[in-house]
Amino acid sequence: MTIRSKLVNLAKAIDAQAKKDPEFARVLDDILGSPSSKKAKTSVSRPRNRRAPSVFNPIEFARDGDMELRKKLSELSIEQLKDMVAEHGMDPGKLVMKWKSTEKIVDRIVDISLSRAQKGDAFRRG
């Protein structure tokens, strides 16, 4: 008898015993950690050290103009503004996340968004 056939017979014997004895089946579930004994994740969670996604893309609003972007940004909380800065990489010096003033954060987002919205205009026909 080969190892493979011995293992198949062992698995069949364990299966038959688990079907007869619910306590044995529960012990097997605990030992093997079957999916039925663990909580199933219903939603994909983000890592705890990550910020929430940005509410909108500020560069799209920057193409419509400075005032339109400032109007949309003024409706957001300071945490939502920081989420936007983090998602769009607008803080290379790691300073904006320390700021407490919404006006300063809005100014930074507007400046960077306008420069990114205009980037490449020299190569576009207009």
C-alpha positions as CSV (number, residue, x, y, z in Angstrom):
1,M,0.0,0.0,0.0
2,T,1.4,3.4,-1.0
3,I,1.6,6.5,1.1
4,R,-1.1,8.2,-1.0
5,S,-3.6,5.4,-0.6
6,K,-2.9,5.3,3.2
7,L,-3.6,9.0,3.4
8,V,-6.8,8.6,1.4
9,N,-8.0,5.8,3.6
10,L,-7.2,7.9,6.7
11,A,-9.1,10.9,5.4
12,K,-12.1,8.6,4.6
13,A,-12.0,7.2,8.1
14,I,-11.8,10.6,9.7
15,D,-14.7,11.8,7.5
16,A,-16.9,8.8,8.4
17,Q,-16.2,9.3,12.2
18,A,-17.0,13.1,11.9
19,K,-20.3,12.3,10.2
20,K,-21.2,9.9,13.1
21,D,-19.9,12.0,16.0
22,P,-20.7,15.8,16.1
23,E,-18.3,16.3,19.0
24,F,-15.5,14.8,17.0
25,A,-16.5,17.1,14.1
26,R,-16.3,20.1,16.3
27,V,-12.9,19.2,17.6
28,L,-11.7,18.7,14.0
29,D,-13.1,22.2,13.2
30,D,-11.2,23.7,16.1
31,I,-8.0,22.0,15.2
32,L,-8.1,22.6,11.5
33,G,-9.6,26.1,11.7
34,S,-12.2,25.5,9.1
35,P,-13.9,28.5,7.5
36,S,-17.2,27.7,9.2
37,S,-15.6,28.2,12.6
38,K,-14.1,31.6,11.8
39,K,-16.0,34.9,11.3
40,A,-16.4,35.6,7.6
41,K,-15.4,39.1,6.6
42,T,-18.3,40.8,4.9
43,S,-16.5,44.0,3.8
44,V,-13.0,44.8,2.7
45,S,-11.4,46.9,5.4
46,R,-8.6,49.2,4.9
47,P,-5.5,49.0,7.1
48,R,-5.7,51.1,10.3
49,N,-2.8,53.3,9.3
50,R,-4.4,54.4,6.1
51,R,-6.6,57.5,5.7
52,A,-10.1,57.4,4.2
53,P,-10.4,58.0,0.4
54,S,-10.7,61.5,-0.9
55,V,-14.2,62.8,-1.3
56,F,-13.5,64.1,-4.9
57,N,-10.5,64.7,-7.2
58,P,-9.5,68.4,-6.7
59,I,-7.6,68.5,-10.0
60,E,-10.8,68.0,-11.9
61,F,-12.4,71.0,-10.2
62,A,-9.2,73.1,-10.6
63,R,-9.7,72.8,-14.4
64,D,-13.0,74.8,-13.9
65,G,-11.2,77.5,-12.0
66,D,-9.8,78.6,-8.6
67,M,-13.0,79.8,-7.1
68,E,-15.0,76.7,-8.0
69,L,-12.4,74.5,-6.3
70,R,-12.3,76.8,-3.2
71,K,-16.1,76.6,-2.9
72,K,-16.1,72.8,-3.0
73,L,-13.2,72.6,-0.5
74,S,-14.8,75.0,2.0
75,E,-17.7,72.5,2.4
76,L,-15.2,69.8,3.8
77,S,-14.0,69.1,7.3
78,I,-10.3,69.4,8.2
79,E,-10.0,65.5,8.2
80,Q,-11.6,65.3,4.8
81,L,-9.1,67.8,3.5
82,K,-6.2,65.9,5.0
83,D,-7.6,62.7,3.4
84,M,-7.5,64.5,0.1
85,V,-3.9,65.7,0.6
86,A,-2.8,62.2,1.6
87,E,-4.5,60.4,-1.3
88,H,-3.3,62.8,-4.0
89,G,0.3,63.1,-2.7
90,M,0.1,66.8,-2.0
91,D,2.4,66.8,1.1
92,P,5.9,65.8,0.1
93,G,7.5,67.6,3.0
94,K,5.1,66.0,5.6
95,L,4.0,69.4,6.9
96,V,0.3,69.7,5.9
97,M,-0.8,66.8,8.1
98,K,0.4,68.9,11.1
99,W,-1.5,72.0,10.2
100,K,-4.7,72.9,12.1
101,S,-5.9,75.7,9.9
102,T,-8.4,74.8,7.2
103,E,-7.4,77.9,5.2
104,K,-3.8,76.9,5.0
105,I,-4.7,73.3,3.9
106,V,-7.2,74.7,1.3
107,D,-4.5,77.0,-0.1
108,R,-2.1,74.2,-0.4
109,I,-4.7,72.0,-2.2
110,V,-5.6,74.8,-4.5
111,D,-2.0,75.6,-5.4
112,I,-1.0,72.1,-6.1
113,S,-4.3,71.3,-8.0
114,L,-4.0,74.3,-10.2
115,S,-0.4,73.5,-11.1
116,R,-1.2,69.8,-11.8
117,A,-4.3,70.8,-13.9
118,Q,-2.1,73.1,-16.0
119,K,0.7,70.7,-16.3
120,G,1.4,69.8,-20.0
121,D,-0.6,72.8,-21.4
122,A,2.5,73.8,-23.4
123,F,2.1,70.6,-25.4
124,R,-1.6,70.8,-26.0
125,R,-3.1,72.6,-29.0
126,G,-5.5,75.2,-28.0
